[in-house]
Amino acid sequence: MKRLLPALLLLAAACKQKEYNADMLVKNAVVYTVDSNFTTASAFVVSGGKILAVGNADSLEQKYNAREVLDANGAAVYPGFIDAHAHFYEYGMGLQQVNLVGTHSWPEIIDSVKTYAERNTDGWIIGNGWDQNDWTNKHFPDKAKLDSLFPVRPVILSRVDGHAAIANQAALNIAGVKPGQTINGGEIETSKGKLTGILVDNAVGIVTRKIPEPTAAMVDTALLSAQKNCFAVGLTTIDDCGLPYTMINTINELQHKGDLKMRLYVMLADRQENYDYLFKHGIIKTPGLNVRAFKVYADGALGSRGACLLKPYADSAKWNGFLLSSQKHFEEIAPKIAAHGFQMCTHAIGDSAVRVMLKIYAANLKGKNDLRWRIEHSQIVSPQDIDQFGAYSVIPSVQPTHATSDMYWAGKRLGSERLKTAYAYKQLLKQNGWLPLGTDFPVENISPLHTFYAAVERKDLKGFPEGGFQPENALSRIEALKGMTIWAAKANFEEKEKGSIEPGKYADFVMLDKDIMKVKGSEIPAIKVTKTYINGVKVYDKK
């Protein structure tokens, strides 16, 4: 018996050593923690879906015995990327429609629609993504060809920014659109007294409201297909801007079942039924869903000349654009949002729209605050108004790829002087010391690496222009990474739970095949995400 005792003690010690006190150890990595000191580490530990400890592998392995060890083999690891402004559900629905992104002419679009119609023989033909500014003939198209091909079947094709569309006569008939008809905050284009099919801003809704509601299966497919593509580019949280309240239960149920793992920060659209719903229920917050904001539209887009400008367009001398609702509407809804403690996020692209909204914000925010009301896009800002962002703690939420997409024609719309404070991200960053970044997908590509590249290089994917577009407004690499991690989290009131690799935060992280903080700028667009994790669980593996 005495001889057996030491052996039993050794066996007990061995068994004790095999007890796990962590779920995962990530080691041999270059970990950009994006903490307050922007420190780097070589390892971290995950337990219960959260970061347990950060440091180096030697010290962490002495303290923790993890069920899984992920050897990064020297790869760079970052907090999960956050898109501070996108249209996640809309993007998913678009995957089931005619994809017109990157088309270079109206005939090419017609060919794409014909091909889609042959494969999908019933119902409305819905497409999105065309941009006449990419064509040799940069004028809006006419519906005549659509009418001849589809005399009975309704067709509507949205411009890339969603602020304009072309509909055929069948769709216009269903919606009851007539020549000479007018609508506040929109335009129904005619030529020689006849409808061209072009609808701008609020006019688009006259037709889209007649499209049958998608089935539950289509909605689920949209969300899950969008999730798959977003995980592949390293996104772990997305701000979905402008949803109806009816989507909340759908999202919540899919997340509860474990099918939808993407974290979503949802802004409800500027509609009475959405205000009624959220004012009644209050902030809705789960680990995967945060609903505490409203998305309001002040004006349209620059590309379709719907942005509201202080002075006429340089290429349309008698046209200033327009507000999408009356100023009175914004003045009435802002204090209601404030009184109920919600965040107001307003789409404002033109300098007039920005000024109107800044004045309304100022009247309700009354100086420095932590309510984090946002101006989405903040694209063209008068020099006299820039300091208002800082004076009232208004957050400019910007999308760097808009600058590199618009740079070819923005000067024609605005003129050289007004262009100086357009896409002025560095100037806007200085106002509050932080700046959330997004893509506005599907208007732009979903990849946050494109966001990073456009922010720091101010170039398109072909490396144009050589010195960068308005390089004085480029962000540093540290600023750009913060903009799509911790600052984006802060814009959502979530900086204490995500946005950095620190103890106590969700174990959302991304591994890349090259280090965006060190490679040449020209190499950034080719970098690939190799792994994406949410709650320490792998949701994407490039393999």
For each residue, the residues with C-beta under 8 A, 3 or more apart:
1: 4 5
2: 5
3: 6 7
4: 1 7 8
5: 1 2 8 9
6: 3 9 10
7: 3 4 10 11
8: 4 5 11 12
9: 5 6 12 13
10: 6 7 13 14
11: 7 8 14 15
12: 8 9 15 16
13: 9 10 16 17
14: 10 11 17 18
15: 11 12 18 19
16: 12 13 19
17: 13 14 65
18: 14 15 65
19: 15 16 65
20: 23 65 66 67
21: 47 64 65
22: 25 45 46 47 52 64 65 66 67
23: 20 46 47 48 49 66 67 68 536
24: 45 46 47 66 67 68 69 70 507 536
25: 22 43 44 45 46 57 60 61 64 66 68 69 70
26: 29 31 43 44 45 46 70 72 77 509
27: 42 43 57 60 61 69 70 71 72
28: 42 43 57 71 72 73 74
29: 26 41 42 43 72 74 75 76 77 511
30: 40 42 72 74 75 76 77 515
31: 26 40 41 42 43 44 54 77 501
32: 38 40 76 77 78 79 481 501 517
33: 38 39 40 41 54 79 500 501 502
34: 38 78 79 481 482 485 486 499 500 501
35: 38 39 500 501 502
36:
37:
38: 32 33 34 35 478 482
39: 33 35
40: 30 31 32 33
41: 29 31 33 44 54 55 56 501
42: 27 28 29 30 31 55 56 57
43: 25 26 27 28 29 31 54 55 56 57 60
44: 25 26 31 41 51 52 53 54 55 60 501
45: 22 24 25 26 51 52 53 54 60 64 66
46: 22 23 24 25 26 49 50 51 52 66 507 536
47: 21 22 23 24 50 52 536
48: 23 52
49: 23 46 506 507 535 536 537
50: 46 47 503 504 505 506 507 535 536
51: 44 45 46 54 501 502 503 504 505 506 507
52: 22 44 45 46 47 48 64 503
53: 44 45 60 63 64 503
54: 31 33 41 43 44 45 51 501 502 503
55: 41 42 43 44 59 60
56: 41 42 43 59 60
57: 25 27 28 42 43 60 61
58: 61 62
59: 55 56 62 63
60: 25 27 43 44 45 53 55 56 57 63 64
61: 25 27 57 58 64
62: 58 59
63: 53 59 60
64: 21 22 25 45 52 53 60 61
65: 17 18 19 20 21 22
66: 20 22 23 24 25 45 46 69
67: 20 22 23 24
68: 23 24 25
69: 24 25 27 66
70: 24 25 26 27
71: 27 28
72: 26 27 28 29 30 75 77 511
73: 28
74: 28 29 30
75: 29 30 72 511 512 513 530
76: 29 30 32 511 512 514 515 516 517
77: 26 29 30 31 32 72 501 509 510 511
78: 32 34 81 234 481 485 501 509 510 512 516
79: 32 33 34 485 486 498 499 500 501 508 509 510
80: 234 235 236 237 485 498 506 508 509 510 532 533 534
81: 78 233 234 235 236 448 484 485 510
82: 235 236 237 238 239 436 484 485 488 489 492 498 499
83: 86 230 235 237 238 239 438 439 441 446 448 451 484 488
84: 239 397 436 437 438 483 484 487 488 491 492
85: 239 241 376 377 397 399 436 438 439 440
86: 83 91 238 239 240 241 438 439 440 441 446
87: 90 91 162 240 241 242 440 441 442 443
88: 91 92 223 226 230 238 240 262 264
89: 92 93 219 222 223 226 240 243 247
90: 87 93 94 162 442
91: 86 87 88 94 95 226 229 441 442 446
92: 88 89 95 96 221 222 223 224 225 226 227
93: 89 90 96 97 214 218 222
94: 90 91 97 99 128 129 442
95: 91 92 99 222 225 226 229
96: 92 93 218 221 222 225
97: 93 94 116 126 127 128
98: 112 113 116 125 126 127 128 157
99: 94 95 112 127 128 129
100: 103 109 112 127 128 129 130 157 160
101: 128 129 130 160 442
102: 129 134
103: 100 108 109 112 129 130 134
104: 108 134 135 136
105: 108 109 135 136 137
106: 109 110 135 137 141 145
107: 110 111
108: 103 104 105 111 112
109: 100 103 105 106 112 113 127 130 141 157
110: 106 107 113 114 145 146 149
111: 107 108 114 115
112: 98 99 100 103 108 109 115 116 127
113: 98 109 110 116 117 125 127 146 149 155 157
114: 110 111 117 118 149
115: 111 112 118 119
116: 97 98 112 113 119 120 125 127
117: 113 114 120 121 125 149 150 153
118: 114 115 121
119: 115 116
120: 116 117 123 125
121: 117 118
122:
123: 120 212
124: 153 154 155 156 171 211 212
125: 98 113 116 117 120 150 153 154 155 156
126: 97 98 155 156 157 158 211
127: 97 98 99 100 109 112 113 116 130 155 156 157 158
128: 94 97 98 99 100 101 157 158 159 160 162 442
129: 94 99 100 101 102 103 158 160 442
130: 100 101 103 109 127 157 158 159 160
131: 134 135 159 160 161 303
132: 135 137 138 139 140 141 159
133: 138 303 408 409
134: 102 103 104 131
135: 104 105 106 131 132 138
136: 104 105
137: 105 106 132
138: 132 133 135 409
139: 132
140: 132 164 166 189 196 198
141: 106 109 132 166 197 198
142: 145 191 196 197 198
143: 146 147 166 167 168 169 195 196 197 198
144: 147 148
145: 106 110 142 148 149
146: 110 113 143 149 150 155 166 168 169 197
147: 143 144 150 151 168 169 170
148: 144 145 151
149: 110 113 114 117 145 146
150: 117 125 146 147 153 154 155 168 170
151: 147 148 169 170
152: 170
153: 117 124 125 150 170
154: 124 125 150 167 168 170 171 174 210
155: 113 124 125 126 127 146 150 167 168 170 171
156: 124 125 126 127 165 166 167 168 171 207 208 211
157: 98 100 109 113 126 127 128 130 165 166 167
158: 126 127 128 129 130 162 164 165 204
159: 128 130 131 132 162 163 164 165 301 303 304
160: 100 101 128 129 130 131 303 442 443
161: 131 164 300 301 303 304 443
162: 87 90 128 158 159 204 301 443
163: 159 200 201 204 300 301 303 304 306
164: 140 158 159 161 198 199 200 201 204 300 301 304 306
165: 156 157 158 159 198 199 204 207 208
166: 140 141 143 146 156 157 196 197 198 199
167: 143 154 155 156 157 171 172 175 177 197 199 207
168: 143 146 147 150 154 155 156 171 172 197
169: 143 146 147 151 172 173 195 197
170: 147 150 151 152 153 154 155 173 174
171: 124 154 155 156 167 168 174 175 207 210
172: 167 168 169 175 177 195 197 207
173: 169 170 176 177
174: 154 170 171 207 210
175: 167 171 172 206 207 209 210
176: 173 206
177: 167 172 173 181 188 195 199 203 206 207
178: 181 195
179: 188 190 193 194 195
180: 190 193
181: 177 178 188
182: 188
183: 186 187 188 202 203 206
184: 202 325 326
185: 201 202 322 323 324 325
186: 183 199 200 201 202 203 204 205 206 324
187: 183 198 199 200 201 203 306
188: 177 179 181 182 183 195 199 203 206
189: 140 195 196 197 198 199 200
190: 179 180 193 194 195 196
191: 142 194 196
192:
193: 179 180 190
194: 179 190 191
195: 143 169 172 177 178 179 188 189 190
196: 140 142 143 166 189 190 191
197: 141 142 143 146 166 167 168 169 172 189
198: 140 141 142 143 164 165 166 187 189
199: 164 165 166 167 177 186 187 188 189 203 204 206 207
200: 163 164 186 187 189 203 204 300 304 305 306
201: 163 164 185 186 187 204 300 304 306 322 324
202: 183 184 185 186 205 206 324
203: 177 183 186 187 188 199 200 206
204: 158 162 163 164 165 186 199 200 201 207 208
205: 186 202 208 209
206: 175 176 177 183 186 188 199 202 203 209 210
207: 156 165 167 171 172 174 175 177 199 204 210 211
208: 156 165 204 205 211
209: 175 205 206
210: 154 171 174 175 206 207
211: 124 126 156 207 208
212: 123 124
213:
214: 93 218 219 222
215: 218 219
216: 219 220 250
217: 220 221
218: 93 96 214 215 221 222
219: 89 214 215 216 222 223 247 250
220: 216 217 223 224 250 254 259
221: 92 96 217 218 224 225
222: 89 92 93 95 96 214 218 219 225 226
223: 88 89 92 219 220 226 227 250 251 254 260
224: 92 220 221 227 228 254 259 260
225: 92 95 96 221 222 228 229
226: 88 89 91 92 95 222 223 229 230 262
227: 92 223 224 230 231 260 261 262
228: 224 225 231 232
229: 91 95 225 226 232 233 446
230: 83 88 226 227 233 235 238 262 446
231: 227 228 234 235 236 262 532 539 540
232: 228 229 529 532 540 542
233: 81 229 230 446 447 448 449 529
234: 78 80 81 231 448 449 510 512 529 532 540
235: 80 81 82 83 230 231 238 262 446 448 532
236: 80 81 82 231 262 263 498 508 510 532 533 534
237: 80 82 83 262 263 264 265 488 489 492 494 498 508
238: 82 83 86 88 230 235 262 263 264 265
239: 82 83 84 85 86 264 265 266 267 438 488 491 492
240: 86 87 88 89 243 264 265 266 267
241: 85 86 87 267 295 345 347 376
242: 87 267 268 269 270 295 297
243: 89 240 247 248 266 267 268 269
244: 247 268 269 271 273 274
245: 248 268 273 274 277 278
246: 249 250
247: 89 219 243 244 250 251 266
248: 243 245 251 252 266 284 289 291
249: 246 252 253
250: 216 219 220 223 246 247 253 254
251: 223 247 248 254 255 260 264 266 289
252: 248 249 255 256 286 289
253: 249 250 256 257
254: 220 223 224 250 251 257 259 260
255: 251 252 258 259 260 261 286 288 289
256: 252 253
257: 253 254 260
258: 255 261
259: 220 224 254 255
260: 223 224 227 251 254 255 257 288
261: 227 255 258 288 534 535 537 539
262: 88 226 227 230 231 235 236 237 238 288 534
263: 236 237 238 287 288 289 290 498 506 508 534
264: 88 237 238 239 240 251 288 289 290
265: 237 238 239 240 290 293 492 494
266: 239 240 243 247 248 251 289 290 291 293
267: 239 240 241 242 243 293 294 295 343 345
268: 242 243 244 245 271 274 275 277 278 291 293 294 295
269: 242 243 244 274 294 295
270: 242 274 294 295 296 297 325 333
271: 244 268 274 275
272: 275 276
273: 244 245 276 277
274: 244 245 268 269 270 271 277 278 294
275: 268 271 272 278 279 294 333 336
276: 272 273 279 280
277: 245 268 273 274 280 281
278: 245 268 274 275 281 282 284 291 292 294 340 342
279: 275 276 282 336 340
280: 276 277
281: 277 278 284
282: 278 279
283: 290 291 292 341 342
284: 248 278 281 289 290 291 292
285: 289 290 291 292
286: 252 255 289 290
287: 263 506
288: 255 260 261 262 263 264
289: 248 251 252 255 263 264 266 284 285 286
290: 263 264 265 266 283 284 285 286 492 493 494
291: 248 266 268 278 283 284 285
292: 278 283 284 285 342 343 493
293: 265 266 267 268 342 343 344 345 374
294: 267 268 269 270 274 275 278 333 337 342 343 344 345
295: 241 242 267 268 269 270 345 346 347 376
296: 270 330 333 344 345 346 347
297: 242 270 300 324 325 346 347
298: 308 323 324 325 330 346 347 348 353 354 356 357
299: 306 307 308 321 322 323 324 347 348 349 350 352 353
300: 161 163 164 200 201 297 304 305 306 307 308 321 322 324 349
301: 159 161 162 163 164 304 306 307 349
302: 305 306 307 349 350 379 380 406 410 413 414
303: 131 133 159 160 161 163 406 409
304: 159 161 163 164 200 201 300 301
305: 200 300 302 313 316 319 321 413
306: 163 164 187 200 201 299 300 301 302 321 322 324
307: 299 300 301 302 321 349 350 353 379 380
308: 298 299 300 320 321 322 323 349 350 352 353 356
309: 312 313 320 321 350 351 352 380 414 418
310: 320 350 351 352 355 382
311: 320 418
312: 309 316 317 318 319 320
313: 305 309 316 317 319 320 321 413 414
314: 411 412 413 414 415 418
315: 412 413
316: 305 312 313 319
317: 312 313
318: 312
319: 305 312 313 316
320: 308 309 310 311 312 313 352
321: 299 300 305 306 307 308 309 313 350 352 353
322: 185 201 299 300 306 308
323: 185 298 299 308 326 327 352 353 356
324: 185 186 201 202 297 298 299 300 306
325: 184 185 270 297 298 329 330
326: 184 323 329 330
327: 323 330 331 356 360
328: 331 332
329: 325 326 332 333
330: 296 298 325 326 327 333 334 346 356 357 360
331: 327 328 334 335 360 363
332: 328 329 335 336
333: 270 275 294 296 329 330 336 337
334: 330 331 337 338 344 360 361 363 364
335: 331 332 338 339 364
336: 275 279 332 333 339 340
337: 294 333 334 340 342 343 344
338: 334 335 341 342 344 364 365 371
339: 335 336
340: 278 279 336 337
341: 283 338
342: 278 283 292 293 294 337 338
343: 267 292 293 294 337 371 372 373 374 493
344: 293 294 296 334 337 338 361 373 374
345: 241 267 293 294 295 296 373 374 375 376 397
346: 295 296 297 298 330 357 373 374 375 376
347: 241 295 296 297 298 299 376 377
348: 298 299 353 354 356 357 375 376 377 378 379
349: 299 300 301 302 307 308 353 354 377 379 380
350: 299 302 307 308 309 310 321 353 354 379 380
351: 309 310 354 355 380 381 382 385 418 421
352: 299 308 309 310 320 321 323 355 356
353: 298 299 307 308 321 323 348 349 350 356 357
354: 298 348 349 350 351 357 358 375 378 380 381 382 385
355: 310 351 352 358 359 382 385
356: 298 308 323 327 330 348 352 353 359 360
357: 298 330 346 348 353 354 360 361 375
358: 354 355 361 362 375 385 388 389 392 394
359: 355 356 362 363
360: 327 330 331 334 356 357 363 364
361: 334 344 357 358 364 365 373 375 392 394
362: 358 359 365 366 388 391 392
363: 331 334 359 360 366
364: 334 335 338 360 361
365: 338 361 362 369 371 373 392 393 394
366: 362 363 369 392
367: 391 392
368: 391 392 393
369: 365 366 392 393
370: 393
371: 338 343 365 393
372: 343 393 395 490 491 493
373: 343 344 345 346 361 365 393 394 395
374: 293 343 344 345 346 394 395 396 397 436 491
375: 345 346 348 354 357 358 361 378 389 394 395 396 397
376: 85 241 295 345 346 347 348 397
377: 85 347 348 349 397 398 399 402 440
378: 348 354 375 381 389 396 397 398 428
379: 302 307 348 349 350 398 402 422 423
380: 302 307 309 349 350 351 354 414 418 421 422
381: 351 354 378 385 386 421 422 424 428
382: 310 351 354 355 385 386 421
383: 386 420 421
384:
385: 351 354 355 358 381 382 388
386: 381 382 383 389 421 424 427 428 431
387: 390 391 431
388: 358 362 385 391 392 394
389: 358 375 378 386 392 394 395 396 428 431 432
390: 387 393 430 431 432
391: 362 367 368 387 388
392: 358 361 362 365 366 367 368 369 388 389
393: 365 368 369 370 371 372 373 390 432
394: 358 361 365 373 374 375 388 389 431 432
395: 372 373 374 375 389 432 434 435 436 491
396: 374 375 378 389 428 431 435
397: 84 85 345 374 375 376 377 378 436 438 491
398: 377 378 379 402 423 425 428 435 436 437 438
399: 85 377 402 437 438 439 440 443 444 451
400: 403 404 425 437 451 452 454 455 458 475 480
401: 404 405 439 440 444 445 450 451 454
402: 377 379 398 399 405 406 423 440 443 444
403: 400 406 407 423 425 454 458 469 470 473
404: 400 401 407 454 458 459 460 469
405: 401 402 444 460
406: 302 303 402 403 409 410 423
407: 403 404 410 411 423 460 465 469
408: 133
409: 133 138 303 406 412 413
410: 302 406 407 413 414 419 422 423
411: 314 407 414 415 416 419
412: 314 315 409
413: 302 305 313 314 315 409 410
414: 302 309 313 314 380 410 411 418 419 422
415: 314 411 418 419
416: 411 419 420
417: 420
418: 309 311 314 351 380 414 415 421 422
419: 410 411 414 415 416 422 470
420: 383 416 417 424 470
421: 351 380 381 382 383 386 418 424 427
422: 379 380 381 410 414 418 419
423: 379 398 402 403 406 407 410 469 470 473
424: 381 386 420 421 427 428 470 473
425: 398 400 403 428 429 435 455 473 474 475
426: 429 430 472 473 474 475
427: 386 421 424 430 431 473
428: 378 381 386 389 396 398 424 425 431 435
429: 425 426 432 433 434 435 475 479
430: 390 426 427 433
431: 386 387 389 390 394 396 427 428
432: 389 390 393 394 395 429 435
433: 429 430
434: 395 429 482 483 487 490
435: 395 396 398 425 428 429 432 475 479 483 487
436: 82 84 85 374 395 397 398 483 487 488 490 491
437: 84 398 399 400 448 451 455 480 483 484 487 488
438: 83 84 85 86 239 397 398 399 451 484 488
439: 83 85 86 399 401 443 444 445 446 447 448 450 451
440: 85 86 87 377 399 401 402 443 444
441: 83 86 87 91 444 445 446
442: 87 90 91 94 101 128 129 160 446
443: 87 160 161 162 399 402 439 440
444: 399 401 402 405 439 440 441 450
445: 401 439 441 450
446: 83 86 91 229 230 233 235 439 441 442
447: 233 439 450 451
448: 81 83 233 234 235 437 439 451 452 484
449: 233 234 452 453 516 524 525 527 529
450: 401 439 444 445 447 453 454 461 525
451: 83 399 400 401 437 438 439 447 448 454 455 480 483 484
452: 400 448 449 455 456 477 480 481 484 516 524
453: 449 450 456 457 459 461 521 524 525
454: 400 401 403 404 450 451 457 458 459
455: 400 425 437 451 452 458 474 475 479 480 483
456: 452 453 474 475 476 477 480 521 524
457: 453 454 468 474 521 522 524
458: 400 403 404 454 455 468 469 470 471 473 474
459: 404 453 454 462 463 464 465 468 469 521
460: 404 405 407 463 464
461: 450 453 525
462: 459
463: 459 460 466 522
464: 459 460
465: 407 459 468 469
466: 463
467: 471
468: 457 458 459 465 471 474
469: 403 404 407 423 458 459 465
470: 403 419 420 423 424 458 473
471: 458 467 468 474
472: 426
473: 403 423 424 425 426 427 458 470
474: 425 426 455 456 457 458 468 471
475: 400 425 426 429 435 455 456 479 480 483
476: 456 479 480
477: 452 456 480 481 516 517
478: 38 481 482 517
479: 429 435 455 475 476 482 483
480: 400 437 451 452 455 456 475 476 477 483 484
481: 32 34 78 452 477 478 484 485 516 517
482: 34 38 434 478 479 485 486 487
483: 84 434 435 436 437 451 455 475 479 480 487 488
484: 81 82 83 84 437 438 448 451 452 480 481 487 488
485: 34 78 79 80 81 82 481 482 488 489 499 500
486: 34 79 482 489 490 495 499 500
487: 84 434 435 436 437 482 483 484 490 491 499
488: 82 83 84 237 239 436 437 438 483 484 485 491 492 499
489: 82 237 485 486 492 494 495 497 498 499 500
490: 372 434 436 486 487 493 494 495 499
491: 84 239 372 374 395 397 436 487 488
492: 82 84 237 239 265 290 488 489
493: 290 292 343 372 490
494: 237 265 290 489 490 497 498 499
495: 486 489 490 498 499 500
496: 505
497: 489 494 505 506
498: 79 80 82 236 237 263 489 494 495 505 506 508
499: 34 79 82 485 486 487 488 489 490 494 495 505
500: 33 34 35 79 485 486 489 495 505
501: 31 32 33 34 35 41 44 51 54 77 78 79 505 509
502: 33 35 51 54 505
503: 50 51 52 53 54
504: 50 51
505: 50 51 496 497 498 499 500 501 502
506: 49 50 51 80 263 287 497 498 534 535
507: 24 46 49 50 51 533 534 535 536
508: 79 80 236 237 263 498 533 534 535
509: 26 77 78 79 80 501 532 533
510: 77 78 79 80 81 234 236 529 531 532 533
511: 29 72 75 76 77 529 530 531 532
512: 75 76 78 234 515 516 527 528 529 530
513: 75 527 528 529 530 542
514: 76 519 523 527
515: 30 76 512 518 519
516: 76 78 449 452 477 481 512 519 524 527
517: 32 76 477 478 481
518: 515
519: 514 515 516 523 524 527
520: 523
521: 453 456 457 459 524
522: 457 463 525
523: 514 519 520 526 527
524: 449 452 453 456 457 516 519 521 527
525: 449 450 453 461 522
526: 523
527: 449 512 513 514 516 519 523 524
528: 512 513 542
529: 232 233 234 449 510 511 512 513 532 540 542
530: 75 511 512 513 541 542
531: 510 511 538 540 541 542
532: 80 231 232 234 235 236 509 510 511 529 538 539 540
533: 80 236 507 508 509 510 536 537 538 539
534: 80 236 261 262 263 506 507 508 537 539
535: 49 50 261 506 507 508
536: 23 24 46 47 49 50 507 533
537: 49 261 533 534
538: 531 532 533 541
539: 231 261 532 533 534
540: 231 232 234 529 531 532
541: 530 531 538
542: 232 513 528 529 530 531
543:
